[in-house]
């Protein structure tokens, strides 16, 4: 029975290889990559069939880590508006702690010459599923009268567009996410928070 790759070891090698690829480009050979990682070429081939597979693995790791980080922050919140804020803070915080990650992935993607349609399709499905969950959560908040009447899809799309745009600004080095996100919350999200009516005291 063929030996299965150690997933933890595979993840470790992918992270190390990512740094090598960023420094030397996607045109590096598997022999050169193995030498740079300090392992034998058959070992590298055991975990990755080619250099493109390293890129795909890093992308998958980033997506999973981001999902887990944001989900953890969202679970801490009890109100739909606060959960949307958690999506903003969790996503931007994740990338703020990894300032070179997106730039490196974009660089390798541009240089790779590899068909990543399957990977991108999987990422797209994940984003759409997360969007639908946020829309449903906001819609449920409206039904519970926790959120003022609004178009949940448009609100969520504004939040996600802001997050994606801010990530691009991080890559360009012009991000001011704290100021901008506070403004978005103050002007767009907080006005949607329904105020609970106080019961009138009986005379």
Number of C-alpha atoms within 10 A of each C-alpha: 3 4 6 8 12 10 10 9 10 17 17 12 20 24 15 15 20 22 13 17 21 15 10 12 15 21 13 12 12 18 15 13 20 18 13 13 15 9 13 13 15 12 11 22 14 12 19 19 11 12 22 18 14 23 24 17 19 21 19 16 15 17 15 11 13 18 18 13 16 20 16 14 17 21 10 11 14 9 16 24 21 18 21 23 22 21 22 23 19 21 21 22 17 16 18 15 9 11 14 13 18 17 17 17 19 12 15 20 17 11 12 16 11 13 10 13 9 9 13 13 11 11 15 12 11 14 15 11 12 13 17 15 13 21 21 15 18 27 21 15 20 20 12 11 14 19 23 18 15 12 12 20 16 11 18 19 14 14 22 18 12 17 19 15 14 21 22 15 14 20 18 10 10 11 16 11 21 12 9 13 19 14 12 17 18 12 11 14 20 15 13 19 19 16 11 8 6 6 6 6 5 4 3
